[in-house]
Amino acid sequence: MGFVGSNLAHRMIRMGAKVTIVDAMLEPYGGNLYNLKGIEKQTTFIRGDARDDDLMKQTVKDKNFIFTLFAQVSHLLSMTDPMLDIDINCKGNMTVLEAVRKYNDSAKVLYGGTRGSTGDAKYLPVDENHPDEPPDINGINKWAAEKYHLIYNKVYGLKTTSLRIGNTYGERHQMKHGHYGVLNYFIRRAMMGEPIQIYGDGEQTRDYTYVDDLVDAFLLMMGSKEVLGKMYLIGGGQMISFKTMVDTVVETVGKGKVEHVPFPDSQRKAIDVRKFFVTTERLRSATGWTPKTPLSEGMKKTVAFYRDHLKEYI
């Protein structure tokens, strides 16, 4: 019921699929009943937890494709409450995998990993051979869950794969806070005429992926045998400075202002990763995927969506 899962559901319903969504609707991870607006009657929604063995046993049966997209996603919370992060990100994914192994081992399973499992870039562009040095408990646990999926392919022959998701934006993303999905949060601030703060000079670089392009990658991976047992990176194809991203938000929304402020001492190391950019050549080679949506175009689509539905997301 969150950002990525609901956009995937909308696409698959349009393609004629039978879609079941399981979500515990835990705060503050972005689950929103409004995300199914327009496809409520075509979708089966189960309010339940991936850590529930009995529920997973029943839910995975007879499914062709399974997307494990649930997670504890807050980096800060993973450090203040590491046991919760372990419970959701490690136990939850293991519960799903065991259910698939025992009750539906013919299903294809795609794990939604995170760029945070890579850590700081040692070289650019980052590729799948880059060393992994997760910077926090969340990155470590998401890395472990990714390895669970891949080892179940190696040992049990399950049809698993992993896609490490980075800075993704678009429709149906939570906008209540900026703990994750900062670009959409900045759109909210601009639309409400609130200032957007940039730490330092704003020349830190990232690549931003529009959610429709991410969904394209999911579906292409599910149609590829080559991806099984492997991990892939995804990005938007452009290395964009933080300042350029914020300026694009303000320009597209048509209001808002930018404030440059010094880095808080407590966050300098965590925030000031100067450059990060991935190559998607491995993903393109395996599936044919390439990013289609430049930041300016994706931003226009995203802002247009929230102009009509902002009250459902703030």
Order of alpha helices (4+ residues) and beta strands (2+ residues): alpha-beta-beta-alpha-beta-alpha-alpha-alpha-beta-alpha-beta-beta-alpha-beta-beta-beta-alpha-beta-beta-alpha-beta-alpha-alpha-alpha
